[in-house]
Amino acid sequence: MRKVFLVLFVSFTTIMVGQTAQKRIAEFNLDKKVALQGYDPVAYFTQKKAVKGKSTFTATNEGVIYNFSSQANKEAFVKSPASYEPQYGGWCAYAMGSTGEKVEVDPETFKITNGKLFLFYNAYFNNTLKSWNKDESNLNKKADANWKKIIN
């Protein structure tokens, strides 16, 4: 009986993790399954700037690949990936809050608030970080709700 339960549990877990990974790959802002246009998610927090990662230092979290600028950053991410992943799958936080749309970002335009990484569109004289800062609390709540609708 225990073997049957174990087999069913492992099968169910594998299916659920696989579905989660497929959903994340479909909904996250990725280039060939790589997040953040190859930037190092840990560096945003530790160096307070956007640092390009290297393909020699990679880790995968639920189907999403991240590049890192160092082995130490990779190890920090592996210990706690949720602490470093960008909000809203790496899409523009302002657009997610304003309209619920998935809009590309400039990975060098970011903000860390309450230990979370937010990314923003910044091109053609339109830096959405400035707009986000004007109504951050309201936009953050709306973005959270909009992202839940997309990912669930």
C-alpha positions as CSV (number, residue, x, y, z in Angstrom):
1,M,0.0,0.0,0.0
2,R,2.8,2.4,0.8
3,K,4.5,1.8,-2.5
4,V,1.2,2.6,-4.4
5,F,0.9,5.8,-2.3
6,L,4.5,6.8,-3.0
7,V,4.1,6.1,-6.7
8,L,0.9,8.2,-6.9
9,F,2.5,11.0,-4.8
10,V,5.6,11.2,-7.0
11,S,3.5,11.1,-10.2
12,F,1.2,13.8,-9.0
13,T,4.1,16.0,-7.8
14,T,5.9,15.6,-11.1
15,I,2.8,16.5,-13.1
16,M,2.1,19.6,-10.9
17,V,5.7,20.8,-11.1
18,G,5.7,20.3,-14.8
19,Q,2.5,22.2,-15.2
20,T,3.9,25.1,-13.1
21,A,7.1,25.2,-15.2
22,Q,5.2,25.2,-18.5
23,K,2.9,28.0,-17.2
24,R,5.9,30.1,-16.1
25,I,7.7,29.6,-19.4
26,A,4.6,30.6,-21.3
27,E,3.8,33.7,-19.1
28,F,7.2,35.0,-18.1
29,N,9.3,37.6,-20.0
30,L,11.9,35.2,-21.5
31,D,14.3,35.0,-24.3
32,K,15.0,31.3,-25.1
33,K,13.8,30.5,-21.5
34,V,16.3,33.0,-20.1
35,A,14.9,35.7,-17.7
36,L,15.9,39.3,-17.3
37,Q,17.6,39.4,-20.8
38,G,20.5,37.6,-19.2
39,Y,21.0,40.0,-16.3
40,D,22.0,38.6,-12.8
41,P,18.9,38.8,-10.5
42,V,21.1,38.7,-7.3
43,A,23.2,41.6,-8.4
44,Y,20.2,43.9,-8.3
45,F,20.0,43.3,-4.6
46,T,23.7,43.0,-3.7
47,Q,25.3,45.5,-6.0
48,K,22.3,47.8,-6.4
49,K,22.7,47.8,-10.2
50,A,21.9,45.8,-13.2
51,V,24.8,43.4,-14.0
52,K,24.9,41.2,-17.1
53,G,25.1,37.5,-16.2
54,K,27.3,34.9,-17.9
55,S,26.1,31.7,-19.5
56,T,28.7,29.9,-17.6
57,F,26.8,30.6,-14.3
58,T,23.2,29.5,-14.7
59,A,20.4,28.1,-12.6
60,T,16.9,27.0,-13.5
61,N,13.9,27.7,-11.3
62,E,10.7,26.0,-12.3
63,G,11.6,26.1,-16.0
64,V,13.0,29.6,-16.0
65,I,16.7,30.0,-16.6
66,Y,18.7,32.7,-14.9
67,N,22.3,33.9,-15.6
68,F,24.6,35.1,-12.9
69,S,27.8,37.2,-12.9
70,S,29.5,34.9,-10.3
71,Q,29.2,31.5,-8.7
72,A,28.4,33.2,-5.3
73,N,25.4,34.9,-6.8
74,K,24.2,31.6,-8.4
75,E,24.5,29.9,-5.0
76,A,22.6,32.6,-3.3
77,F,19.8,32.3,-5.8
78,V,19.6,28.5,-5.6
79,K,19.2,28.8,-1.8
80,S,16.3,31.2,-2.1
81,P,15.0,31.8,-5.7
82,A,11.8,33.5,-4.7
83,S,13.9,36.2,-3.0
84,Y,15.5,37.2,-6.2
85,E,13.0,36.6,-9.0
86,P,11.5,39.7,-10.6
87,Q,7.9,40.6,-9.9
88,Y,5.3,39.9,-12.6
89,G,7.4,37.5,-14.5
90,G,9.9,40.2,-15.4
91,W,7.3,42.4,-17.3
92,C,6.9,46.1,-16.7
93,A,5.5,46.7,-13.2
94,Y,3.9,50.0,-14.2
95,A,2.0,48.4,-17.2
96,M,0.9,45.4,-15.2
97,G,-0.6,47.8,-12.6
98,S,-2.0,50.3,-15.0
99,T,-3.5,48.1,-17.7
100,G,-2.7,44.5,-16.8
101,E,-0.6,44.2,-20.0
102,K,2.7,42.4,-20.4
103,V,5.1,45.1,-21.6
104,E,8.8,44.7,-22.3
105,V,11.3,46.2,-19.9
106,D,14.7,47.9,-19.9
107,P,16.5,45.6,-17.3
108,E,18.6,48.6,-16.2
109,T,15.5,50.5,-15.1
110,F,14.4,48.9,-11.8
111,K,13.4,49.4,-8.3
112,I,13.7,47.3,-5.2
113,T,10.8,47.8,-2.7
114,N,10.1,45.6,0.4
115,G,12.8,43.1,-0.8
116,K,11.1,42.7,-4.3
117,L,12.5,43.5,-7.7
118,F,10.4,45.5,-10.0
119,L,11.4,46.2,-13.7
120,F,10.2,49.0,-16.0
121,Y,9.9,50.0,-19.6
122,N,12.2,52.9,-20.4
123,A,12.5,53.9,-24.1
124,Y,11.4,56.7,-26.4
125,F,11.3,59.3,-23.7
126,N,9.0,57.2,-21.6
127,N,10.4,56.0,-18.3
128,T,7.6,54.2,-16.6
129,L,9.5,54.1,-13.3
130,K,8.7,57.8,-12.9
131,S,5.0,57.1,-13.4
132,W,5.1,54.1,-11.0
133,N,6.7,56.3,-8.3
134,K,3.8,58.8,-8.4
135,D,1.3,56.1,-7.4
136,E,3.3,53.1,-6.3
137,S,1.0,51.7,-3.6
138,N,-2.1,51.7,-5.8
139,L,-0.3,50.4,-8.9
140,N,1.4,47.7,-6.9
141,K,-1.9,46.4,-5.6
142,K,-3.4,46.4,-9.1
143,A,-0.3,44.8,-10.6
144,D,-0.5,42.0,-8.0
145,A,-4.1,41.3,-8.8
146,N,-3.5,41.5,-12.6
147,W,-0.5,39.1,-12.4
148,K,-2.5,36.6,-10.3
149,K,-5.2,36.5,-13.1
150,I,-2.5,35.8,-15.7
151,I,-0.5,33.2,-13.8
152,N,-3.5,31.2,-12.4
